[in-house]
């Protein structure tokens, strides 16, 4: 890697860390993963405390969509209830974390806006529901170049994944 590329890489990392701190302070969301083209990043929001067995079902009675936009390109990515944010490893069945995964297909400035709605069966309907918790929260972040080419990615045509 040339000196100039290392300088840009270092500046990109510093900018990403500053943006991560701003993101958490302003939105109540945390961003984990690599903020790089084709790398999965996870937005985790602090929302209502609930459990998998609650009367208000977190999988059916809440709908989380995050719209990621760059210029005229937009992706609406569905989110999900993730209990304590690490339920796959902890086995937690309750918590207040809600997650969305996104792998930006291009470098540059990306904006995102959360839509978080509550209502009976709203996750499987087109109903408007009621705005709740972090609905409407938005921010922008910068995606620096990646050292990986899309051919080295497992499935570069997929822009998000749901786990």
C-alpha positions as CSV (number, residue, x, y, z in Angstrom):
1,X,0.0,0.0,0.0
2,X,1.4,3.4,-0.9
3,X,2.0,6.1,1.6
4,X,-0.9,8.2,0.3
5,X,-3.3,5.2,0.5
6,X,-2.1,4.5,4.1
7,X,-2.8,8.2,4.9
8,X,-6.3,8.0,3.5
9,X,-6.9,4.7,5.2
10,X,-5.8,6.1,8.6
11,X,-7.9,9.3,8.1
12,X,-10.9,7.1,7.1
13,X,-10.6,5.0,10.3
14,X,-10.4,8.1,12.5
15,X,-13.4,9.7,10.8
16,X,-15.3,6.4,11.2
17,X,-14.6,6.3,15.0
18,X,-15.6,9.9,15.4
19,X,-18.9,9.2,13.5
20,X,-19.5,6.1,15.6
21,X,-19.3,8.2,18.8
22,X,-21.6,10.9,17.3
23,X,-24.0,8.2,16.1
24,X,-24.5,6.8,19.5
25,X,-24.8,10.1,21.3
26,X,-27.3,11.6,18.8
27,X,-29.5,8.7,17.9
28,X,-29.3,6.2,20.8
29,X,-28.1,3.7,18.1
30,X,-24.7,2.0,18.0
31,X,-23.0,0.9,14.8
32,X,-20.8,-2.1,14.8
33,X,-18.8,-3.9,12.2
34,X,-16.6,-2.3,9.6
35,X,-17.8,0.9,8.0
36,X,-16.4,0.0,4.6
37,X,-17.8,-0.9,1.2
38,X,-19.1,-4.5,1.0
39,X,-18.6,-5.1,4.7
40,X,-21.6,-5.9,7.0
41,X,-22.4,-3.1,9.5
42,X,-25.0,-3.5,12.2
43,X,-27.1,-0.7,13.6
44,X,-28.4,-1.6,17.1
45,X,-31.1,0.6,18.6
46,X,-32.2,0.7,22.3
47,X,-36.0,0.3,22.1
48,X,-38.8,-1.0,24.3
49,X,-37.9,-3.7,26.8
50,X,-39.7,-6.8,26.0
51,X,-39.4,-10.6,25.7
52,X,-40.1,-13.4,23.3
53,X,-43.1,-14.4,25.4
54,X,-44.5,-10.9,26.0
55,X,-48.2,-10.2,25.4
56,X,-47.1,-7.6,22.8
57,X,-45.2,-9.9,20.5
58,X,-41.8,-8.3,19.5
59,X,-41.7,-10.2,16.2
60,X,-45.3,-9.4,15.1
61,X,-46.4,-6.2,16.9
62,X,-43.3,-4.0,16.0
63,X,-41.9,-3.2,12.6
64,X,-38.4,-1.8,12.1
65,X,-37.3,-0.6,8.7
66,X,-34.2,1.5,8.1
67,X,-33.9,3.3,4.8
68,X,-30.3,3.7,3.6
69,X,-29.9,6.3,0.9
70,X,-27.0,7.6,-1.2
71,X,-27.8,10.1,-3.9
72,X,-30.8,8.5,-5.8
73,X,-30.2,5.0,-4.5
74,X,-32.2,3.7,-1.6
75,X,-32.5,0.4,0.2
76,X,-35.2,-0.3,2.8
77,X,-33.8,-2.9,5.1
78,X,-36.0,-4.7,7.6
79,X,-34.8,-5.0,11.2
80,X,-35.6,-7.4,14.0
81,X,-35.9,-7.8,17.7
82,X,-32.5,-9.1,19.0
83,X,-33.2,-9.3,22.8
84,X,-30.0,-8.3,24.5
85,X,-28.2,-7.6,21.2
86,X,-26.2,-10.9,21.4
87,X,-29.0,-13.5,21.9
88,X,-27.3,-16.0,19.5
89,X,-24.5,-16.3,22.0
90,X,-26.1,-15.6,25.3
91,X,-29.5,-17.4,24.8
92,X,-31.3,-14.2,26.1
93,X,-35.0,-14.1,25.4
94,X,-35.6,-10.6,26.7
95,X,-34.0,-7.2,26.3
96,X,-34.4,-3.9,24.5
97,X,-32.2,-4.2,21.4
98,X,-33.4,-4.0,17.8
99,X,-30.9,-4.7,15.0
100,X,-30.5,-4.0,11.2
101,X,-27.7,-5.2,9.0
102,X,-26.4,-3.4,5.9
103,X,-23.4,-3.8,3.6
104,X,-23.0,-0.6,1.7
105,X,-22.4,-1.4,-2.0
106,X,-20.5,1.9,-2.7
107,X,-18.2,4.3,-0.9
108,X,-19.2,7.8,-0.1
109,X,-21.8,9.4,2.1
110,X,-24.8,7.3,3.2
111,X,-27.8,8.6,5.1
112,X,-30.2,6.4,7.1
113,X,-33.5,6.9,8.7
114,X,-35.3,4.5,11.1
115,X,-39.0,3.7,10.9
116,X,-40.1,2.0,14.1
117,X,-43.8,1.4,14.4
118,X,-46.1,-0.5,16.8
119,X,-49.4,-2.2,16.3
120,X,-51.1,-5.6,16.3
121,X,-49.6,-7.7,13.6
122,X,-47.8,-4.7,12.0
123,X,-44.8,-6.7,11.0
124,X,-46.8,-8.7,8.5
125,X,-49.1,-5.9,7.3
126,X,-49.0,-2.6,5.5
127,X,-50.8,-0.8,8.4
128,X,-49.3,2.5,9.6
129,X,-49.2,1.7,13.3
130,X,-48.1,4.0,16.0
131,X,-44.7,5.8,16.0
132,X,-42.7,4.6,18.9
133,X,-39.2,5.0,20.6
134,X,-36.6,5.8,17.9
135,X,-39.0,6.2,15.0
136,X,-37.7,9.0,12.6
137,X,-34.1,9.0,13.9
138,X,-31.6,9.6,11.1
139,X,-28.0,10.3,10.6
140,X,-25.4,10.2,7.9
141,X,-22.0,8.4,7.8
142,X,-19.1,8.1,5.4
143,X,-18.0,4.8,3.9
144,X,-14.3,4.8,2.9
145,X,-12.9,2.6,0.1
146,X,-12.4,-1.1,0.9
147,X,-9.3,-3.1,0.3
148,X,-11.4,-6.0,-0.8
149,X,-12.9,-6.2,-4.3
150,X,-16.5,-7.4,-4.8
151,X,-15.2,-10.6,-6.3
152,X,-13.6,-11.5,-3.0
153,X,-17.0,-11.2,-1.2
154,X,-19.1,-14.2,-0.7
155,X,-22.3,-12.7,-2.2
156,X,-21.6,-9.1,-3.3
157,X,-25.0,-8.8,-4.9
158,X,-26.8,-9.0,-1.5
159,X,-26.9,-5.6,0.2
160,X,-28.2,-6.8,3.5
161,X,-28.9,-9.9,5.5
162,X,-31.4,-10.9,8.1
163,X,-30.2,-13.3,10.7
